[in-house]
Amino acid sequence: MEMSRRSWLVYGLLAAVWVLVLGWQVEEHLRFTAAARTDLRGRSKDIANTLSAFIRGLRFREAVRSDRVESVLNELVNGRTNDLVRSSDVMAIALLNPAGETLVSAGRPIDLEHTEVLQEGEHWGRHSVTLVNPVDLGASLASEGATNPTVLLPPPPPRDPSNTNREPGRGFFRREPPPGEAPPTNAVAAGATNGSRPVSSGTDTAARSARMRRAPWLRGMPEAEYQALLARNALHDLVIAMSTDSYTAACTRDLWVRAVILLLATISVLGSGLAWRNLSKTSELEIRLVRASELNTHLKEMNLAAAGLAHETRNPLNIIRGLAQMISKHDGTVPEIQNKSREIVDEADKVAAQLNEFINYSRPREVRRSALALGSVVSEVVRALSYDLEEKKIGLQVKGEQLSVEADEQLLRQALFNLILNAIQAVEGDGQIQVVAEKRSPSEAVLEVRDNGPGVPPERRTEIFKPYFTTQKKGTGLGLAVVQQIVLAHGWEVECLPNEPKGAVFRITHLKLAA
């Protein structure tokens, strides 16, 4: 329970670390996105400042021609400005008057229907951003105290060679008066007589001075129309539509970087969790191993005590058996007592056999390997069991190759003895037993003991190697357990398989061939 709580605490800390890394990366990505937007706004301000400087250079008497401004805007959109402006992302640009109307523009039309464009100064679309910046033209103050804005004047009309109505000393054409209006008079026609100078009032002189300050091609425009032109064409805002492809690409790259960092953090957290899990399991296994070692030591002591008890039990058992034999063979003993004495001898023999098998099973298996001829070992075992084979009229065949294996001779003989004896007990009269030795690889061999008895059911083929488990009426259940002990001590494997058409096969594999 304590280990489980500790594990939950460690897993919770690892999860908290992962959440902190996730929050940190999200915050850093949002900060990068905000910085990229700020950089894009700064670039639009750089473009606005550069354009204002161009316009100030083209300005004359607080006015500038629209055709010249339009050419500058086209250069900005087409990316032919200097590298400082970095206008390659400019998609469109427009100059607005105080009413929000477009005076001059370049590039694609800019949608000014979004309320946040003029109210908030920007609008972010899917592939572009529209930014509004004031035009900084260094406005001057008039005598009335109001600001004189810079206005856009329409370009001069193209020259017509056929029109000879020129003002004296000027290179621009004179505007024709509209129908119903008297043409302007020159100084002579205005009342000069005998070479005297014309007489004009102060009002006419001020109006003529105001007209002279206009652009030459606008001097013939009525004053009201000219003032409306100035109010409508005053420069106020600069609207720039810039592509967000570079901004999106930079944000995408940063998002990939954050994702890689988060992936590495996830792998680290998972690796740490697995490492802690393995460490916890290792600690638990070490504790269990220590406990198993203590239990194994206790079992060894119990095993030695049981083996000693079995060994000491054989001595009084042999005395009882000997006395029973003497009573049964005494001439003066009545037949009933002789029969009872023989039963005592038989039961003593059974107990002695069980004690011998128990002692053999509890004895430690110390393997002393040597090169053995497998055929000779099999022959000796068959010779030792010849009386049992003849008694039940069982035929035994030895097949296979003449092989030499590395094994402990005494232990191998005992294992073969138990396997063949188990087969003899399993088959009925006129049964058949085969002992087959085969070479499976250049370094390993297989030994099989086959019989045509009733066989072993599939659900019992793994249980028959357990101590005291037997299917024979006279069996002790330790013979095959001793076989498995010997096989495992050599590093071999033993298994029970079905024999065709009936019977069982006990196969020992991984026998190492002698060089």
Secondary structure, DSSP 8 states (H G I E B T S, - for coil): -HHHHHHHHHHHHHHHHHHHHHHHHHHHHHHHHHHHHHHHHHHHHHHHHHHHHHHHHH-SSSEEEHHHHHHHHHHHHHT-S-TTT-GGGEEEEEEE-TTS-EEEEEES-----SHHHHHTSEEE-SSEEEEEEE-----EE-TTSSEE--EEE-------TT---B-TT-SSB-----TTS-----TTTTT--TT------HHHHHHHHHHHTS-GGGTTS-HHHHHHHHHHTB--EEEEEEE-HHHHHHHHHHHHHHHHHHHHHHHHHHHHHHHHHHHHHHHHHHHHHHHHHHHHHHHHHHHHHHHHHHHHHHHHHHHHHHHHHHHHH-TTS-HHHHHHHHHHHHHHHHHHHHHHHHHHHHS------EEEEHHHHHHHHHHHTHHHHHHTT-EEEEEE---EEEE-HHHHHHHHHHHHHHHHHHS-TT-EEEEEEEE-SSSEEEEEEEE-SS---GGGTTTTTSTT--SSSS--S-HHHHHHHHHHHHT-EEEEEE-SSSSEEEEEEEEEB--
